[in-house]
């Protein structure tokens, strides 16, 4: 998702720079404008993701995952044991 948002913003920056460019303007100036727009867009996206990561909901999700990681490991070990026992009982073909 991060990549698609960044690509969308970069495309919008290219279109905006192209629309604002004068015919007499050099290609280097256009490239600089596109780079500036892309840098601003990238900074905005990074800021949005940082805000999301710092949100209360994200912190709660991380706490829940860390609290339940051991339970998940125990259940996975039990499932592996059951599959191993089932494998032993299955006759060879």
C-alpha positions in Angstrom: 0.0 0.0 0.0 2.9 2.4 0.8 4.4 1.9 -2.6 1.1 2.5 -4.4 0.4 5.7 -2.5 3.9 6.9 -3.2 3.6 6.0 -6.9 0.2 7.9 -7.1 1.7 11.0 -5.5 4.7 10.8 -7.8 2.5 10.6 -10.8 0.4 13.5 -9.6 3.6 15.5 -9.1 4.7 14.8 -12.6 1.4 15.9 -14.0 1.4 19.0 -11.9 4.9 19.9 -12.9 4.2 19.3 -16.5 1.0 21.4 -16.4 2.9 24.3 -14.7 6.0 24.1 -16.9 6.4 26.9 -19.5 7.5 26.0 -23.0 10.6 28.0 -22.6 11.6 26.2 -19.4 14.6 23.8 -19.7 14.1 20.1 -19.0 16.5 20.3 -16.0 14.1 22.8 -14.3 11.2 20.4 -14.9 13.2 17.5 -13.5 14.1 19.6 -10.4 10.4 20.5 -9.9 9.4 16.8 -10.2 12.1 15.8 -7.7 10.9 18.5 -5.2 7.3 17.3 -5.5 8.4 13.7 -5.1 10.5 14.5 -2.0 7.6 16.4 -0.5 5.2 13.6 -1.3 7.6 11.0 0.2 7.9 13.1 3.4 4.1 13.4 3.7 3.7 9.6 3.3 6.4 8.9 5.8 4.8 11.3 8.3 1.4 9.6 7.8 2.9 6.2 8.4 4.8 7.4 11.5 1.6 8.8 12.9 -0.2 5.6 12.2 2.5 3.6 13.9 2.4 5.8 17.0 -1.4 5.7 17.3 -3.0 4.1 20.3 -4.6 1.4 18.2 -1.3 0.3 16.8 0.2 0.3 20.3 -2.6 -1.9 21.5 -2.2 -4.3 18.6 1.5 -4.6 19.3 0.8 -5.3 23.0 -1.9 -7.9 22.1 0.5 -9.6 19.7 3.3 -9.8 22.2 0.9 -11.0 25.0 -0.5 -13.7 22.8 2.7 -14.8 21.0 3.5 -17.5 23.7 -0.1 -18.9 23.4 0.3 -19.1 19.7 3.6 -20.9 20.0 2.1 -23.4 22.4 -0.8 -24.1 20.1 1.5 -24.5 17.1 3.6 -27.0 19.1 0.5 -29.0 20.1 -0.7 -29.0 16.5 2.8 -30.3 15.3 2.6 -33.0 17.9 -0.8 -34.1 16.9 0.2 -34.2 13.2 3.3 -36.2 14.1 1.1 -38.7 16.0 -1.3 -38.9 13.1 1.5 -39.4 10.6 2.9 -42.3 12.7 -0.6 -44.0 12.8 -1.1 -43.7 9.0 -0.1 -47.0 7.3 2.5 -46.7 4.5 1.1 -46.9 1.0 
